[in-house]
Amino acid sequence: MSRELISSAEFPPKPHNCPAVKVPGLVFVAGQTSADPDIKKATLTVLQNLKKVLELAGSSLEQVVKYNVYLADMKDFAAMNEVYIEFLPKNPPARTCIAAAALPGAGTIVEIECIAQA
């Protein structure tokens, strides 16, 4: 099976992972984070970044089939969800949302990753 690593100057690969990997039919986007302490602003930034990475891979938010959402604190769920639903198409994808004991990066309060159709 062929694998295409997706990256750009805005979303460079790191030594231990790539922003996205495209295989026939699917795009797997690594978790995007934001250091903004406001959950709504952080969620907006994360979803905008997911959109950009998906577009780099020739996909879109409309083609997402699964989101995984990680919150530093579940008390932020309602505020995160308020922003999240603005990005959903009519037929929303599957989603998992959990509280994580720790997220990467100082001050990170939300991380979202996704799988989309290519």
VOPA-707942 format. One record per residue: x, y, z negated of N, C-alpha, C, O in turn; residue number from 1. Coordinates in Angstrom, 1 decimal. Atoms other than C-alpha are relative to their C-alpha. Example, Ala and Ser with C-alpha at 12.3 -4.5 7.8 and 13.67 -1.06 7.14 Angstrom:
<pts>
{{0.9,-1.2,0.0},{12.3,-4.5,-7.8},{0.9,1.2,0.0},{1.9,1.2,-0.7},1},
{{-0.9,-1.1,0.0},{13.7,-1.1,-7.1},{-0.8,1.1,-0.8},{-0.3,2.2,-0.9},2},
</pts>
This chain:
<pts>
{{0.8,-1.2,0.0},{0.0,0.0,0.0},{0.9,1.2,0.0},{1.9,1.3,-0.7},1},
{{-0.8,-1.3,-0.1},{1.3,3.5,0.9},{-0.4,0.9,-1.2},{-1.5,0.9,-1.6},2},
{{0.2,-1.0,1.0},{1.7,6.1,-1.8},{0.6,1.3,0.4},{1.8,1.4,0.8},3},
{{-0.5,-1.3,-0.3},{2.0,9.8,-1.2},{0.1,0.9,-1.3},{-1.0,1.0,-1.9},4},
{{-0.1,-0.8,1.2},{3.3,12.0,-4.0},{-0.3,1.4,0.4},{0.2,2.0,1.4},5},
{{0.5,-1.3,-0.3},{1.6,15.4,-4.0},{0.6,1.0,-1.0},{0.5,0.9,-2.2},6},
{{-0.6,-1.1,0.9},{3.4,18.5,-5.3},{0.2,1.2,0.9},{0.0,1.2,2.1},7},
{{-0.2,-1.3,-0.7},{4.1,22.1,-4.3},{0.9,0.9,-0.9},{1.3,0.5,-2.0},8},
{{-0.8,-0.9,0.8},{6.1,25.1,-5.6},{-0.8,0.3,-1.3},{-0.2,0.5,-2.3},9},
{{0.9,-0.3,1.2},{3.1,25.9,-7.9},{-0.1,-1.2,-0.9},{-0.3,-1.0,-2.1},10},
{{0.2,1.2,0.8},{2.8,22.3,-9.0},{1.1,-1.0,0.3},{1.0,-1.9,1.0},11},
{{-1.2,0.8,-0.3},{6.3,20.8,-8.9},{0.0,-1.3,-0.7},{-0.6,-1.5,-1.8},12},
{{-0.1,1.3,0.7},{7.0,17.2,-9.7},{0.9,0.1,-1.3},{1.8,1.0,-1.3},13},
{{-0.9,0.0,1.2},{8.6,16.5,-13.1},{0.7,-1.3,0.0},{0.4,-2.2,0.7},14},
{{-0.8,1.3,0.0},{11.2,13.8,-13.9},{-0.9,-1.2,-0.3},{-0.5,-2.3,0.1},15},
{{0.8,1.1,0.5},{8.5,11.6,-15.5},{-1.4,-0.2,0.7},{-2.1,-1.2,0.5},16},
{{1.3,0.2,-0.7},{5.4,12.2,-13.3},{-0.1,1.0,1.2},{0.7,1.9,1.3},17},
{{0.2,-0.8,-1.2},{4.0,13.9,-10.2},{-1.4,0.6,-0.2},{-2.3,0.0,-0.9},18},
{{1.3,-0.6,0.2},{1.0,16.3,-10.1},{-1.2,-0.8,0.5},{-2.3,-0.9,-0.1},19},
{{1.1,0.9,-0.5},{-1.0,13.8,-8.0},{0.7,-1.0,0.9},{1.8,-0.8,1.4},20},
{{-0.4,1.1,-0.8},{-0.6,10.6,-6.2},{-1.2,-0.4,0.9},{-2.3,-0.6,0.4},21},
{{1.1,0.3,-0.9},{-2.6,9.8,-3.1},{0.3,-1.4,0.6},{1.4,-1.7,1.1},22},
{{-0.1,1.3,-0.6},{-3.2,6.2,-2.0},{-1.2,-0.1,1.0},{-2.1,0.7,0.9},23},
{{1.2,0.0,-1.0},{-5.6,5.1,0.8},{-1.3,0.0,-0.7},{-1.7,-0.8,-1.5},24},
{{1.3,-0.2,0.5},{-9.0,6.4,-0.2},{-0.1,0.7,-1.3},{-1.2,1.1,-1.7},25},
{{0.1,-0.6,1.4},{-8.1,7.9,-3.6},{1.1,0.9,-0.3},{2.2,0.8,0.3},26},
{{-1.0,-0.9,0.5},{-6.3,10.7,-5.2},{-0.1,0.0,-1.6},{-1.1,0.2,-2.1},27},
{{-0.1,0.0,1.5},{-5.1,10.5,-8.9},{0.7,1.2,-0.4},{1.9,1.4,-0.1},28},
{{-0.6,-1.3,0.4},{-4.5,13.9,-10.4},{0.4,-0.1,-1.5},{-0.4,-0.4,-2.3},29},
{{-0.5,0.0,1.3},{-2.3,14.1,-13.5},{-0.7,1.1,-0.8},{-1.3,2.0,-0.3},30},
{{0.6,-0.9,0.9},{-3.7,15.9,-16.5},{0.5,1.4,0.1},{1.7,1.7,0.2},31},
{{-0.4,-1.4,-0.1},{-3.7,19.7,-16.2},{-0.3,0.6,-1.4},{-1.3,0.3,-2.0},32},
{{0.2,-0.6,1.4},{-3.4,21.8,-19.4},{0.1,1.6,0.2},{0.5,2.1,1.2},33},
{{-0.2,-1.5,0.1},{-3.5,25.5,-20.4},{0.3,0.3,-1.5},{-0.2,-0.3,-2.4},34},
{{-0.4,-0.5,1.3},{-1.9,27.2,-23.4},{-0.9,1.1,-0.6},{-0.7,1.6,-1.7},35},
{{0.9,-1.0,0.5},{-4.7,29.7,-23.7},{-0.8,-0.5,-1.2},{-1.3,-1.6,-1.2},36},
{{0.7,0.4,1.2},{-6.2,29.6,-27.2},{-1.5,0.0,0.1},{-2.2,-0.5,-0.8},37},
{{1.4,0.0,-0.2},{-9.7,30.3,-25.9},{-0.5,-1.2,0.9},{0.0,-1.3,2.0},38},
{{0.4,1.3,-0.7},{-11.4,27.0,-24.9},{-0.6,0.3,1.3},{-0.4,-0.5,2.3},39},
{{0.6,-0.3,-1.2},{-13.5,28.6,-22.2},{1.0,0.4,1.1},{1.0,-0.1,2.2},40},
{{-1.1,-0.4,-1.0},{-10.5,30.3,-20.5},{0.9,-1.1,0.3},{1.3,-1.3,1.5},41},
{{-0.9,1.1,-0.3},{-8.4,27.3,-20.9},{-0.6,-1.0,0.9},{0.0,-1.5,1.8},42},
{{0.7,1.0,-0.8},{-11.0,25.0,-19.4},{-0.1,0.6,1.5},{0.1,-0.2,2.4},43},
{{0.0,-0.6,-1.3},{-11.4,27.4,-16.5},{1.3,-0.1,0.8},{1.3,-0.5,1.9},44},
{{-1.3,0.1,-0.6},{-7.7,27.5,-15.8},{0.3,-1.4,0.4},{0.8,-1.7,1.5},45},
{{-0.2,1.4,-0.3},{-7.5,23.7,-16.0},{-0.8,-0.5,1.2},{-0.2,-1.1,2.1},46},
{{0.8,0.4,-1.1},{-10.3,23.2,-13.6},{0.4,0.7,1.3},{0.4,0.0,2.4},47},
{{-0.5,-0.7,-1.2},{-9.0,25.8,-11.1},{1.3,-0.7,0.4},{1.5,-0.8,1.6},48},
{{-1.2,0.7,-0.4},{-5.6,24.0,-11.2},{-0.3,-1.4,0.6},{0.3,-1.8,1.6},49},
{{0.4,1.3,-0.6},{-7.3,20.6,-10.6},{-0.5,0.2,1.4},{-0.1,-0.6,2.3},50},
{{0.5,-0.3,-1.4},{-9.1,22.2,-7.6},{1.2,0.2,1.0},{1.2,-0.3,2.1},51},
{{-1.1,-0.2,-0.9},{-5.8,23.4,-6.2},{0.8,-1.2,0.3},{1.2,-1.4,1.5},52},
{{-0.7,1.2,-0.3},{-4.0,20.1,-6.6},{-0.8,-0.9,0.9},{-0.2,-1.5,1.8},53},
{{0.8,0.9,-0.8},{-6.9,18.2,-5.1},{0.0,0.5,1.5},{0.1,-0.3,2.4},54},
{{-0.1,-0.6,-1.3},{-6.8,20.6,-2.1},{1.3,-0.3,0.7},{1.4,-0.5,1.9},55},
{{-1.3,0.3,-0.5},{-3.1,20.0,-1.7},{0.0,-1.5,0.5},{0.7,-1.8,1.5},56},
{{0.1,1.4,-0.4},{-4.0,16.3,-1.4},{-1.0,-0.3,1.1},{-1.2,-1.4,1.5},57},
{{1.0,0.1,-1.1},{-6.7,17.0,1.2},{-1.3,-0.5,-0.6},{-2.2,-1.0,0.1},58},
{{1.2,0.3,0.6},{-9.5,16.4,-1.3},{-0.7,1.2,-0.6},{-0.3,2.3,-0.2},59},
{{0.7,-1.2,0.6},{-11.9,18.6,-3.4},{-0.6,-0.4,-1.3},{-0.8,-1.6,-1.5},60},
{{0.8,0.3,1.2},{-13.8,18.8,-6.6},{-1.2,-0.7,0.3},{-1.7,-1.5,-0.5},61},
{{1.2,0.7,-0.4},{-16.8,17.6,-4.8},{0.2,-1.5,0.2},{-0.7,-2.3,0.2},62},
{{-0.3,1.4,-0.3},{-15.0,14.3,-4.1},{0.5,-0.7,-1.3},{0.9,-1.9,-1.2},63},
{{-0.5,0.6,1.3},{-14.1,13.7,-7.8},{-1.1,-1.1,-0.4},{-2.3,-0.8,-0.4},64},
{{0.8,1.1,0.5},{-15.5,10.3,-9.0},{0.1,-0.2,-1.5},{-0.8,-0.8,-2.1},65},
{{-0.2,0.2,1.5},{-14.1,10.4,-12.6},{0.9,1.1,-0.5},{1.9,1.4,0.0},66},
{{-0.8,-0.9,0.7},{-12.9,13.0,-15.0},{0.3,-0.7,-1.4},{-0.5,-1.4,-1.9},67},
{{-0.3,0.3,1.4},{-11.1,12.3,-18.3},{0.4,1.3,-0.6},{1.3,2.0,-0.2},68},
{{-0.2,-1.3,0.7},{-11.2,15.2,-20.7},{0.5,-0.3,-1.4},{0.0,-1.2,-2.1},69},
{{-0.6,0.2,1.3},{-9.0,15.4,-23.8},{-0.1,1.4,-0.7},{0.4,2.4,-0.2},70},
{{0.1,-1.2,0.8},{-9.8,18.0,-26.5},{0.8,-0.2,-1.3},{0.9,-1.2,-1.9},71},
{{-0.7,0.0,1.3},{-7.6,18.9,-29.5},{-1.0,-0.1,-1.1},{-0.7,-0.6,-2.2},72},
{{1.1,0.0,1.0},{-10.9,19.3,-31.4},{-1.3,-0.1,0.6},{-1.7,0.7,1.5},73},
{{1.3,0.2,-0.6},{-14.3,18.0,-30.6},{-1.0,1.2,-0.2},{-2.0,1.3,0.4},74},
{{0.8,-1.2,0.2},{-15.8,21.2,-32.0},{0.0,0.9,1.2},{-0.9,1.8,1.4},75},
{{-0.1,-0.7,-1.2},{-14.8,22.7,-28.7},{-0.8,-0.6,1.2},{-0.8,0.0,2.3},76},
{{0.7,0.7,-1.0},{-16.9,20.3,-26.7},{-1.1,0.9,0.7},{-1.1,1.0,2.0},77},
{{1.0,-0.8,-0.6},{-19.9,22.6,-26.1},{0.5,1.1,0.9},{0.0,1.4,2.0},78},
{{-0.6,-1.1,-0.7},{-17.8,25.5,-25.0},{0.7,-0.5,1.3},{0.6,0.1,2.3},79},
{{-0.6,0.6,-1.2},{-15.7,23.3,-22.7},{-1.0,-0.4,1.0},{-0.9,-0.1,2.2},80},
{{1.0,0.5,-0.8},{-18.8,21.7,-21.3},{-0.7,1.1,0.8},{-1.1,1.0,1.9},81},
{{0.6,-1.1,-0.6},{-20.3,25.1,-20.5},{0.7,0.4,1.3},{0.1,0.7,2.3},82},
{{-0.9,-0.3,-1.2},{-17.4,25.9,-18.1},{0.0,-1.2,0.9},{-0.1,-1.0,2.1},83},
{{-0.1,1.2,-0.8},{-17.1,22.3,-16.9},{-1.2,-0.2,1.0},{-1.0,-0.5,2.1},84},
{{1.2,0.2,-0.8},{-20.7,22.1,-15.6},{-0.1,1.0,1.2},{-0.8,0.7,2.2},85},
{{0.0,-1.0,-1.1},{-20.1,25.2,-13.4},{0.7,-0.6,1.2},{0.5,-0.1,2.3},86},
{{-0.8,0.6,-1.1},{-17.7,23.1,-11.3},{-0.5,-1.2,0.6},{0.0,-1.8,1.5},87},
{{0.5,1.3,-0.5},{-19.9,20.1,-10.8},{-0.9,0.2,1.2},{-1.7,1.1,1.3},88},
{{0.9,0.1,-1.1},{-21.7,19.2,-7.6},{-1.4,-0.5,-0.5},{-1.5,-0.8,-1.7},89},
{{1.4,0.5,0.4},{-25.4,18.1,-7.6},{0.1,-1.4,-0.6},{-0.7,-1.7,-1.5},90},
{{-0.1,1.4,0.5},{-24.4,14.5,-8.1},{1.4,-0.1,-0.8},{2.4,-0.4,-0.2},91},
{{-1.2,0.0,0.8},{-21.9,14.7,-11.0},{0.8,-1.3,-0.1},{0.1,-2.4,0.0},92},
{{-0.8,1.2,0.1},{-19.0,12.2,-11.4},{-0.1,-0.5,-1.4},{-0.8,0.1,-2.3},93},
{{-0.1,0.6,1.3},{-18.5,9.9,-14.3},{1.0,0.9,-0.9},{1.9,1.5,-0.3},94},
{{-0.9,-0.7,0.8},{-16.7,11.5,-17.3},{0.1,-0.7,-1.4},{-0.8,-1.2,-1.9},95},
{{-0.4,0.4,1.3},{-15.0,10.5,-20.5},{0.5,1.2,-0.7},{1.3,2.0,-0.1},96},
{{-0.6,-1.1,0.7},{-14.3,13.1,-23.2},{0.3,-0.5,-1.4},{-0.6,-1.1,-2.1},97},
{{-0.4,0.4,1.4},{-12.3,12.3,-26.4},{0.8,1.1,-0.6},{1.4,2.0,0.0},98},
{{-0.9,-0.8,0.8},{-10.5,14.1,-29.1},{1.3,-0.7,-0.1},{1.4,-1.9,-0.4},99},
{{-1.3,0.6,0.1},{-6.8,13.5,-29.0},{0.8,0.6,-1.2},{0.6,1.8,-1.5},100},
{{-0.7,-0.5,1.2},{-4.6,13.7,-32.0},{1.0,1.1,0.3},{1.2,2.0,-0.5},101},
{{-0.9,-1.0,-0.4},{-2.1,15.7,-30.1},{0.1,0.1,1.6},{0.0,-1.0,2.2},102},
{{0.0,-0.1,-1.5},{-1.9,17.1,-26.5},{1.4,0.6,0.3},{2.0,1.3,-0.6},103},
{{-1.3,-0.5,-0.4},{1.3,18.0,-24.6},{0.1,1.5,0.0},{-0.9,2.1,0.5},104},
{{-0.2,-1.5,-0.1},{2.6,21.6,-24.9},{-0.5,0.6,-1.3},{-1.6,0.3,-1.8},105},
{{0.3,-0.7,1.2},{2.5,23.9,-27.8},{-1.4,0.8,0.2},{-1.5,1.5,1.2},106},
{{1.3,-0.7,-0.1},{-1.1,25.2,-28.4},{-1.0,-0.5,1.0},{-2.0,0.1,1.2},107},
{{0.9,0.6,-1.0},{-2.7,23.0,-25.8},{-1.2,-0.5,-0.7},{-1.2,-1.3,-1.6},108},
{{1.3,0.4,0.7},{-6.4,22.6,-26.7},{-0.9,-0.9,1.0},{-1.8,-1.5,0.5},109},
{{0.8,0.8,-0.9},{-7.7,20.9,-23.5},{0.9,-0.5,1.1},{1.8,0.2,1.6},110},
{{-0.7,0.5,-1.2},{-6.3,18.6,-20.8},{-1.1,-0.8,0.7},{-1.9,-1.6,0.2},111},
{{0.9,0.7,-0.8},{-8.3,17.2,-17.9},{0.7,-0.6,1.2},{1.6,0.0,1.8},112},
{{-0.6,0.7,-1.2},{-7.3,14.6,-15.3},{-1.2,-0.5,0.8},{-2.3,-0.6,0.3},113},
{{1.2,0.5,-0.8},{-9.4,13.2,-12.4},{0.5,-1.0,1.0},{1.7,-1.1,1.4},114},
{{-0.2,0.9,-1.2},{-9.7,10.6,-9.7},{-1.0,0.4,1.0},{-2.2,0.6,0.7},115},
{{0.9,-0.5,-1.1},{-11.2,11.7,-6.4},{0.2,-0.9,1.2},{1.2,-1.5,1.4},116},
{{-0.1,0.7,-1.3},{-11.9,10.2,-3.0},{0.9,0.9,0.8},{1.0,2.1,0.8},117},
{{-1.0,-0.7,-0.9},{-9.2,11.1,-0.5},{-0.7,0.4,1.3},{-0.1,1.0,2.2},118},
</pts>
